[in-house]
């Protein structure tokens, strides 16, 4: 019965979508066949099907777009030029131009690159095309900005590697900088990329010693790097043994290498929540070589132990761009409060309270304000909505959504999302709210939220915090006696209300249930036959599991939220040996994804609670206190 209900609901959604668009059923079939031809490499069929599409079909240019992708693979500049000449300003034109620019940069066709670079909006440039753009600047005698962004320990695409090499060749980067990037790559186990950078810049990295670190000698810079690499690698499984080794050979290494080693060991220790040890090792680290991630974990280590004066000092020493983040404005304010300096804390809370995010809400509360009913609601006029409906990118997006829903083709939904995001660029608040209302009516909930969240002055929180499927969610939340605002906060973060949502690891539906979890929960409540993507079933199983983890984690909502994302055993492992402020517990979760998830779910719950007219519970009170192990 539930499967039938879900099928009927989807049919209703599809009917509503179809009614909002011209009847192009035959054209949709042709476009699906064209995509299949594109994937299968049948370019003749793809071209033929493209010609068969009617001129007024919103997705008429998609077969030509797919042909242009194939032309890029063959370095067929003529076909790419033809496509761009015939295609008006659009997502497809920007994506093709961005990829073509990378090809031109790789081939060092700088004349064509310079001409096309001016035509690509900043928002459509990815990291690699930006690097080629900076390489063009370099060739024109200009100094590229922010080369230190590559001191983050992450591998870079080809264009960025070429930029680094070019900047070094022109004296804008020195060998010490190259060694820093190389050792960061080695610390992240990106050994191939480290070797390649060294080879391309004639950096004397000892490849033989990297293969057999026991044979490394401290007599050469390359040998020292191999010794350091070996210590950092060992620390991932035996951090105490690695620290003993670093103490033993530290005098044989240059001070910058020793300082780097302590910084890496400190980071690993901090992520293991061995805060006291981490603080000692961070003090031995070379602050000039610390990444933003290391600075933040240094601060989190002091926070975990509630060493407020030390936290204050660490935040003040952070690089300006890191210390200016809302998180550290908020925590610096908290540290000043704890040190009896409320007058110094207030301006920091004011800075962090801008916006509607987790730290903004916490900061607002510290200033003595609370989240009242959903902020000012200002609606667009019908004329605004009608005008937005005629936007070509919006029409393309809804046409793609129509195909995704009617034909159960999730890949077309991805294209619909891309078109929608592209259409929202440069919009004013009323246009964004008009778009959000259109998306809401089309059940395109994730993009309704996307548009509503981008407003700067005029806000409609009923669109930011949508409440579809309220009847089913209230039913199961009520049966299990859990806060429906919390359930909505979790669904909003998990799936953005996309019923067909499926994660890269296989989680499905509104509440993103893993297959094994869904099967286990269904068995527990006596469901023998079920479809995990059925809305009713998904919410039933998801809320039951949420209640289960809540009951097994001392009734603590913050821990249960962490457990829903990362598993109950991890949520328990992250408890301290004393009671801990829930905001500190969340801040010191070692997994970035889970930390962000918990913070967003709990902030969402606060907003939903306000929307639902529940008792006015502050976010800080919701975060509560996490019991000791």
CORSUL-V525885 format. One record per run of one state. SS is the DSSP state (H for helix, E for strand, L for the rest). FROM is the first residue (numbers start at 1). TO is the last residue. If there is no record, write none. Layout:
BEGIN
ss=[SS;SS]
from=[FROM;FROM]
to=[TO;TO]
END
This chain:
BEGIN
ss=[L;H;L;H;L;H;L;H;L;H;L;H;L;H;L;H;L;H;L;H;L;H;L;H;L;H;L;H;L;H;L;H;L;H;L;H;L;H;L;H;L;H;L;H;L;H;L;H;L;H;L;H;L;E;L;H;L;H;L;H;L;H;L;H;L;E;L;H;L;H;L;H;L;E;L;E;L;E;L;H;L;H;L;H;L;H;L;E;H;L;H;L;H;L;E;L]
from=[1;2;21;25;41;43;53;62;74;77;87;91;107;110;118;122;125;127;140;147;151;158;170;175;188;191;202;207;212;213;216;221;236;239;253;255;272;275;285;287;290;292;305;308;318;320;324;326;339;342;353;358;367;377;378;382;390;392;408;410;424;429;442;445;454;459;460;461;465;470;481;484;495;502;503;508;509;513;514;515;526;535;552;557;567;568;574;580;582;588;592;613;619;624;625;627]
to=[1;20;24;40;42;52;61;73;76;86;90;106;109;117;121;124;126;139;146;150;157;169;174;187;190;201;206;211;212;215;220;235;238;252;254;271;274;284;286;289;291;304;307;317;319;323;325;338;341;352;357;366;376;377;381;389;391;407;409;423;428;441;444;453;458;459;460;464;469;480;483;494;501;502;507;508;512;513;514;525;534;551;556;566;567;573;579;581;587;591;612;618;623;624;626;629]
END
